[in-house]
Amino acid sequence: MSINTTTVNELSWQEQALCAQTGPEFFFPAPGSSTREAKLLCGACEGRAACLEYALTHDVRFGIWGGLSETERIRLRRRRRRG
């Protein structure tokens, strides 16, 4: 099986991402739980923009990605489409 170089390059931000040093419970909280801690961590992460673009490009529906919740990403997608 060969590895797609685009995919490897596209995911290189994950190696340095702050979320890689924490547990997934911050970024995939139970319904109704706070997302504050995850968003604070994302705000300090150098990979935030790449993470957000990855989630938008791949239509990731769950969790905090690039500092935004699912609902916030949906709104951003809509604004981008309107141009």
Secondary structure, 3 states (H helix, E strand, C coil): CCCCHHHHHHCHHHHCCHHHHCCHHHCCCCCCCCCHHHHHHHHCCCCHHHHHHHHHHCCCCCCCECCECHHHHHHHHHHHHHC
